[in-house]
Amino acid sequence: MPAHHDPFDAGFSGDRDRDYEIRTVLGGATNGTADVGEVLAAVAHVRDKDHQGWFDAWHALGDRVAGIATDAAAAGHDASAAAAFLRASAYYAVAVDAVAALGSDDLLLSTFRKHRAAWDRWVGTSGLDVERVDVPYEGTTLPGYLFHAPRMPGGSTTGDAGRGPAGPRPLLVAVNGSDGSLTAMWNACAAGALRRGYHAFVFDGPGQQSMLFEHGTPFRYDFEAVLTPVLDALVDRPDVDAQRVAVYGSSQAGYWVPRALAFEHRPAAAVVDPGVVEVAASWTTTMPKALLKLLDEGKDHAFDRDMDLGLRLSKGTAATWRFRSRPYGVEGYAATLRAVQKYDLRDVAARITTPLLVTAPEGEQFWPGQSEELVRLAPDVATLVRFTAAEGASLHCQPLARALTEQRVFDWLDEALAPVLVADER
């Protein structure tokens, strides 16, 4: 078998992180969250080290496309407005992440609110049947959107012609990663779910998007405390088939979903894209061994001192640290890493009883080898599906192969839920 080139060899940017970001945005064209030409034109002249230019390119693109949407809506062109609002929400989401490299968070909240406003305008003009469902969670609520499966002519719904319009539908609960937007989850799995007759639920969990930026609510490692109330809010609805509930975890949710499933057994099937056993590995892999030795020996003061010195010499790394550490809600370098180290499945994965599909892309750059490890930890329930560079499906979450990912994931889900469906109808 011929060897494949490094997937970064012919990229869209000389900066690997930006190249991956562009690939991720372009992959959204499959589900309407990007238009290839306008994306490539917007970033074509941004220099690799120009952080302000990178932010400005995405923010300006969001403004321009949101303007198109607003004008179309005013003229009564709802389909055109919806398409542009969806793309604008995706572009603003990149700008939200780009704030991290600016050295100041002054633009963070205003940019996030532009993103969410565009998303909400898309929801309102899309023609989809969407319901706001706020999930009760520890004295507050988690904002969510329940997309109802579209009705087909003749009163049935996509993917299940045997049921009438009032019948309960299978439900896909979409769990986001560490910094993804709701628009990203539409592209990752919600759009594909609707095409197959599933309802789809997307939401902001602790430490994600509005819960972080507007409420300061941090991540938690024990995600069963999140998934359980989400299911409580949804499974008893008359329009949801409680026997056919599936969960989809994207990026770092490749940890959160299996963690929750070790304790919450109601879902009939689940997908993680990819599998994540030890979140901290993506933090520590590039750290000097001498530095990590200080952490292992409990010398937190020395660790914090050396980290501070190192980050003073690398503004880019310092910006990345600030961005990645913020959702954990912990002060101090050593304390943050110790918090991240709690996100580990090794002691609980054997408790998972839910059938679990685990994607494994070639060239996984954040958690290499961990999809395979998750399958080894839960061999009775986990199934591995590989994606390759030869298919154009390399890198974390297969950014340029979302149609292929959707096909493999949902074909598996349909089959995983089919026995439940057959038993239901007897």
Disulfide bonds with the S-S distance in Angstrom:
none
